[in-house]
């Protein structure tokens, strides 16, 4: 049998490393040897070997924040002997290695992370409802985080001047930053029907924000994205 499907570029990349970019759109995570991984539900697209999937409880404190913020993404713990492949809607994938550092990730862009990392749900100062349901998950410590980005990412330095980002285009940012939701629409614009760009996340201070050239895709009602 012959086909371009069987090209070497499409074959699994063999490696003993824990995190491997299978392609620009997919990550492979080795969960052998008792090394679990936490993943956003729906991020798993395939796995090999004997893998168990368990819902990862948020805990009382995080559960309260989920109720207040409307945060909808849940985590699952994957353990066993094998490899797990994660992706999201053919978006580009990246890994971030943290060394006693912190990173805030838009929940829609979070793929997976090492369980040794501490994580928490962070509430924006002006409320997530105004930001169209945006929430962010802060992870910190030493370990690896897998994220997705629709298109080529743009890295902005927020220390030089105030930086404003569409909430749905913000992928991740330094945990040292405390973004707030601002309304750029004035009364005259509202009376004329609005600009379509009413709310932004405002960043300012030492740190960075990663922006994707997309405002995200609408979520399909009832779609499970391959979650277990």
C-alpha positions in Angstrom: 0.0 0.0 0.0 1.3 3.4 -0.9 0.2 6.9 0.1 1.5 10.3 1.2 -0.2 9.4 4.5 2.7 7.0 5.2 5.4 9.8 4.8 8.0 9.9 7.5 6.7 13.3 8.6 3.4 11.7 9.6 4.8 8.9 11.6 5.1 8.9 15.3 8.3 10.4 16.6 10.1 8.0 18.8 11.7 9.6 21.9 12.3 8.8 25.5 11.6 12.4 26.5 8.5 13.1 28.6 7.0 15.9 26.3 7.4 15.6 22.5 5.9 17.7 19.8 4.5 15.0 17.4 3.9 17.8 15.0 3.1 21.5 15.1 -0.5 20.6 16.0 -0.1 17.7 18.5 1.8 16.9 21.6 2.8 13.4 22.9 3.2 12.9 26.6 4.9 9.9 28.1 3.0 8.8 31.2 5.1 5.7 31.9 6.9 4.9 35.1 4.3 6.3 37.5 4.4 9.8 36.0 0.9 11.1 35.8 -0.2 14.1 33.8 -3.2 16.5 34.2 -5.1 17.4 31.1 -8.0 19.5 30.1 -11.0 17.3 29.4 -11.4 17.0 25.6 -7.7 17.5 24.8 -6.8 13.8 24.4 -7.1 12.7 20.8 -5.3 9.3 21.0 -3.3 7.1 23.4 -1.2 4.0 23.3 -0.7 1.4 26.0 -2.6 1.0 29.2 -3.9 4.4 30.3 -6.5 5.2 33.0 -8.5 8.4 33.0 -9.8 9.9 36.2 -11.6 13.1 36.9 -9.4 15.5 38.8 -11.4 17.1 41.6 -11.0 20.9 42.0 -11.2 21.0 45.8 -13.5 23.1 47.8 -11.7 26.4 47.3 -11.4 26.0 43.5 -14.9 24.7 43.2 -16.3 27.9 44.8 -14.3 29.9 42.3 -15.6 27.8 39.4 -19.2 28.6 40.5 -18.4 32.3 40.8 -16.5 32.7 37.6 -18.5 30.3 35.5 -15.3 28.5 34.6 -16.2 25.4 32.7 -13.1 23.4 31.9 -12.5 20.4 34.1 -9.3 18.4 34.4 -8.6 14.7 34.2 -5.6 12.7 35.5 -4.0 10.3 33.1 -1.9 7.5 34.5 -0.6 4.1 33.5 2.0 2.8 31.0 2.0 4.4 27.6 1.8 7.6 25.6 -1.0 10.2 25.4 -1.5 12.5 22.4 -3.2 15.9 23.1 -4.4 18.6 20.7 -7.2 21.1 20.2 -9.0 22.0 16.9 -5.8 21.7 14.8 -4.3 24.7 16.7 -0.5 25.1 17.1 0.9 23.5 20.2 3.7 24.7 22.5 5.3 23.6 25.7 6.5 25.9 28.4 9.1 24.8 30.9 8.7 26.5 34.3 11.5 26.7 36.8 10.0 27.9 40.0 7.9 30.3 37.9 4.3 31.0 37.3 2.1 31.2 34.2 -1.5 32.2 33.7 -3.2 30.4 30.9 -6.6 31.1 29.3 -8.6 28.0 30.1 -9.5 27.5 26.4 -5.8 27.3 25.5 -4.7 24.9 28.3 -3.9 21.4 27.1 -2.0 19.6 29.9 0.6 20.1 32.6 2.8 18.1 35.0 0.9 17.2 38.3 3.9 18.5 40.4 2.9 22.0 39.4 0.5 23.9 41.7 -2.6 25.3 40.0 -5.5 27.5 40.9 -8.3 29.4 39.2 -7.7 33.1 39.1 -10.5 35.7 39.0 -10.1 38.9 37.0 -10.6 42.0 39.1 -13.5 43.3 37.0 -15.3 39.9 36.8 -15.2 37.3 34.1 -18.8 37.7 33.0 -17.9 41.1 31.5 -15.1 39.4 29.6 -17.3 37.0 27.8 -16.8 34.0 30.1 -13.0 34.2 30.1 -11.2 32.6 33.0 -7.6 31.7 33.5 -5.7 28.9 35.3 -2.5 29.8 37.0 0.2 27.1 37.3 3.4 27.5 39.1 6.5 25.7 40.3 8.8 23.5 38.3 7.5 21.4 35.4 6.0 21.6 31.9 2.8 23.1 30.6 1.3 22.3 27.2 -0.8 25.1 25.5 -2.5 25.6 22.2 -2.5 28.7 20.0 -4.7 29.3 17.0 -2.1 30.6 14.5 1.3 32.1 15.0 1.6 33.6 18.5 2.7 37.2 19.2 4.7 37.9 22.3 4.1 41.4 23.8 6.3 43.0 26.4 3.9 44.7 28.9 6.6 46.6 30.8 7.1 49.2 28.1 3.6 50.6 27.9 0.0 49.6 28.8 -1.1 46.7 26.6 -4.7 45.8 25.8 -5.8 42.4 24.4 -9.1 40.9 23.3 -10.0 38.4 26.1 -10.5 35.6 23.5 -7.1 36.3 21.9 -5.0 36.2 25.1 -3.3 32.8 25.3 -1.2 33.1 28.4 0.7 35.7 30.4 3.2 36.1 33.3 1.6 35.3 36.6 3.2 38.4 38.0 0.7 40.5 35.9 -2.8 41.2 37.2 -4.9 42.0 34.1 -8.2 43.9 34.6 -11.2 44.2 32.3 -11.6 47.6 30.7 -14.5 49.0 28.6 -13.3 51.0 25.6 -16.7 51.8 24.3 -18.0 55.4 25.0 -21.6 56.5 25.1 -21.6 57.8 21.6 -20.3 54.5 20.2 -23.0 52.6 22.2 -25.7 54.8 20.7 -24.4 54.0 17.2 -24.5 50.3 17.8 -21.1 49.7 19.3 -17.8 48.8 17.8 -17.8 45.1 18.4 -14.7 45.5 20.6 -16.2 46.6 23.9 -14.0 44.8 26.4 -10.3 44.2 26.6 -7.8 42.8 29.1 -5.4 45.6 30.3 -1.8 44.5 31.2 0.9 46.7 32.5 4.1 45.9 34.4 7.1 43.6 34.2 6.0 40.5 32.2 4.6 39.3 28.9 1.4 38.3 27.3 1.0 35.9 24.3 -1.6 36.8 21.8 -3.1 34.5 19.1 -4.4 35.9 15.7 -7.9 34.6 16.5 -10.7 35.3 18.8 -11.5 31.6 19.3 -14.0 29.3 17.8 -17.6 29.0 19.0 -18.2 26.0 21.2 -20.7 23.5 19.8 -23.4 22.6 22.2 -23.1 18.9 23.2 -19.7 18.5 21.7 -17.3 16.5 24.0 -14.2 17.0 22.0 -13.1 13.5 22.7 -13.2 13.7 26.5 -13.6 10.6 28.5 
